[in-house]
Amino acid sequence: MFPSYFMKSLIFIALIVALTGAGIYVTSQDKNTGPVVRNGTIPLLPQQGNALPMKQVMAKDQLLENNVMDLGRREAVQIFADYSAIDYLVSNILLHWTGSYLVTSDARGPYVDGRLVHFLEKTGIAPSLPQKIMSPDAAKQVQTLWYNAFQQYKAKLLLQTNARDTFVGSSGYDQQADKVYVNGPLSSRIVNELIDLMQYSESPKGMYSNFLVFVRFSKGLESLNDEEKEMLRRMRDEATRLSSR
């Protein structure tokens, strides 16, 4: 992780941006409409399978609302620099949205986290996994399904936050069509800032890999132009150099 003073500076800057109206912030809670937001949007997900719209669940789950607002306040560079914390935050959001956090981890046996099984069933990704007590092979299938689902939902959420600044031009998540869209190239400013911040990371390769996966699940690696590929190569090379120190 970064030195504590460095992370405090990033968080402080993000909060200042939010409070001055340049970012996203919550001003109050309305019992009928949910959180009241000024100068932006909050990351939300529509109904998926038997999982209710996230806004509806947030009205009854204060922790879910807090986590969603926390994600919405973060700056793009902070999101990708502090990737472990963001993954933890997104996991909590998804498990609370679906009620999966209420399921015990051993509910489907010792080989798989029962919360992940519940999430896949609730969202309709795997509506009827066959075994109540799952075999090791079935557990591997769940892990693969969860990984892909997590990355897809993470991209949908992040493209509704300041992480949109990762790309030049319009990008976001169309809830009605249930589709992410990116209509522009990678931002050289964001990539260069992340490369500069790698020196503070305990895992520069992890930081690079996380960013690469986000690009894959948002724009798609096959859609990158030569200039964007060169940016990612520079990021990879710097991660490799720093990891060999």
N, C-alpha and C positions, 0 to 999 in steps of 0.2 A: 504493500500500500504506500501512499505518498506520505511524506512527513506531515505531521498533524497541522503545522502552521500553514502548509501549502493548501491542504484540503479546506481548512477554515477560510482561507482567502477566497478559494473558488466558491464556496457556499455563500460567503458574505457578498461577493460580487453578484451571484445569482439572485440573492434576496434583494439587493439594492435595485437590480434591474426590474424585478417583479414589483417592488413597492413604488417605483417611479413611473410605472405604467408602460414600460417598454416590453414587459413580458406578460406572463399570465398569472393572475392571482384571484383568490376567492375573497369576497367582501362580506358575505353573510350566508345564512342558511334559510331557505324558504321551505316551509313544511309541505307546500303543495308542489312546487316545481323542482326542489332539490337545491344543490349549491348554486349560488348566484356568482357568475364569473364576469369580470370586466376585461376588456382589451385582449380577447383571445378565446380559445376554445379549450375544453378539457378532453383528455383522451378517453373515449368511450367505446364500448362494443355493443352491437345489436344483439337481439335474441339469436342464440345458436342452439339448435336442438331443443333440449328442455331447459337450457340456461336462459333465464329472463334477461331483458335488456339491462346493461350494467347500471344505467342511471336509476332504474327502478330498484335494483338491489342496494345501491349506494344509499338510498333514502332510509334504509333500515340497518345498514352496517356502517358504523362510524369509522371503523378501522379501514375498511375498503375506501371510503371517501377520502380519508387522510392520505392513504397511499397513492390514490389517483391524483390528488392535488399535489403531492410531493413530486411525483413524476412530471406533472405539468409545469412545475416551477423551474425545473432544471434547464441549464443551458446546454447546447449541443455538445460542446467540448467536454463538459463535466459528465454528461451521460456516457460518453465513450471512454473517457479517462478512468472513471470509477466504475468500470463495467461489472465487477463482481457484486457491488452494492445494488446496481440497477437490475441485474438478473434476479437477485433476491427480492427486490421490490416488485418486479413484474410477476415473479412466481407467487408472491403473496396476493397480488391483485387477481390473478387468474384463479387461485384456489378459493379466495373469498367470493369472487363473482359466481362461481358454480356451487358454492357450499361444500367443496371438497375438503376444506380444512377441518370439517367436523368429523371426517372419516379417520379412523385409526390407521396408522401406517401398516399394520400387520393384518388388516381386514381381509386381504386376499392371499394370505400366506406369507412365508418368510422370504420369498424370492423377489417380491415387487412391492413398491409403495402403494398401498391401497388408495391413497389420495389421488394418485395419478390415474389409476384405473377408473375411479369415480369421475374424474374430470373428462376423460375420453368418452365415457358412456353418457355423461350429462350433456356434453356439447354435440353428441351425435357423430363424433369422429369414429368411434368404435362402439356403436349403440348396444351391442350384446356380446361382450367377451365371454367365451364359453364356460370357463372354469371358475367356480367360486374360490377354490384354492388353486392358484396358478402354478404351473410347472415352470422350471427354469427356462425352457424354450419359449413358453408363452410370455414369461416375464421380459425376455429380450425383445419380443415383438412390442410389448407395451412401452419399453424404454425408447425404441425407435419412433413409435407413434407420438410419444410425449415430446421428444426432442424436436421433431418437425412441427408439431402443433405449437410448442412454446415459441419457436423462432418465428413462425407465421404470425401468431398473435402479438408477439413483441414488436414486430415490424409494423403491424396495424396500429398499435398504441403509440410507438415512437414517432410515426409519421403524422401524428396529430399534435406533437409537441415541438419544442425548439429543435429537435433532431432533424426537422425538415431542412434546416440550414445546411445539412450535409450536402444537399444538392442545390445547384443554381437553377432557378426556374420553379415551376409549380410541382408540388408533390404532396401526397396525402393518402388518406384512406376513405374511400367511398363506402359508407355504411350500407346504403341501399343496395348497391351492387356487390357488396362484400369483396372489394378488390382494392389493392394498393396501386398507386400510380406514381411514376416519377417521370417528369417531362423536362429533363435537363441533366447536365453533367455533374460529376462530383465537384464540390467546392475546393479549390486549391487552398483557400484560407483555412478551412477546417482541417484538411489533411496535414498542412504544414504545422498547424498548432498542435495537432496530436503527435506528430513526429517530435516536436520540441519537448512535449510533456513525457515522452517515453522514458527519458532519463530518470524520472521520479518514480517510475513503476517498478514493483518487485517482479513483474512478469511482462516485459515488453512484447514477447511473443504472444502471450495471452491477450494483450491489448490489441495487437494487430489482428489476431485470429477472430476476436469478437467483432471488430469493425468489418472484417471481410465477410463474415457470416451475415451481418446486417445488410451489407450491400447486396449480397446474394439473394436474400429474401425480400428485398425491397425493389431495387432496380433490376437485378439479375446480372450475373457476371458476363453472360453472353451478350448483354446490351452495352457493355462498356466500350468506349472508343480507345484509340491508342494512347491518347494523353491521359485518360483515366487509369488505364492499365499501368502506365509509367508511374503515376502517383502511388499506386498500390505497391509497385515494385520498390520504390524508394522507402515506403513505410516498412515493407518486409525486410529490406536490407538493413535498415536502422535497427529494427527489432532484433535481428540476428547479431548485429555488431554489439549491441548493448548486452545481449544475453551471454555473450562469450567473454565478457570482462571478468 
